[in-house]
Amino acid sequence: MTIEQLRAATHAGGVAGVTLKGLGGAFLVEIATRSGAAALLAKARSNEPRRFGNPLAALNVLRDVGITVGNFDASEWNPAEKDETPGNRGRAEALRNAHQAAAYNQWLAAEVQDAIDDPRPNLSHEDVMAEMEADIAALTGSSAKPPKGQRP
């Protein structure tokens, strides 16, 4: 049963109870239905049981689904067997980076469009460089460099 299926069954009154069961180094969510069938909380795109390395994460999922009362069985839990893989953290970091890149691209596109739409006349590269050299000279107190091809 996926999280969405569990949410629907909970809202329909079809869930008799849940047990957060420790197994090895992880926790599984066992679901007892009103029809008497038992199920495990599964990953979204497979029938593989969803494993929680931290029981708090499982409790947060259950609370978000609308289940606030259940059982806890740590008799087969062994913290030494905990899987140290990062889970979705790698995917979350990739998504965060993608969002940052998209925001930067949007900002850059707006800056470029603002420059294109600017009604002021364009300046040549030489004019910009001469102005920058004068600004630098004013800030450093030195004299401006002579133009290319000329000696001081």
QUIBELNOR-V915745 format. One record per helix or strand. SS is the DSSP state (a for helix, b for strand). FROM is the first residue (numbers start at 0). TO is the last residue. If there is no record, write none. Layout:
BEGIN
ss;from;to
SS;FROM;TO
SS;FROM;TO
END
This chain:
BEGIN
ss;from;to
a;2;10
b;14;23
b;25;32
b;37;39
b;41;41
b;48;48
b;51;51
a;54;64
b;70;76
a;78;80
a;88;116
a;124;139
END
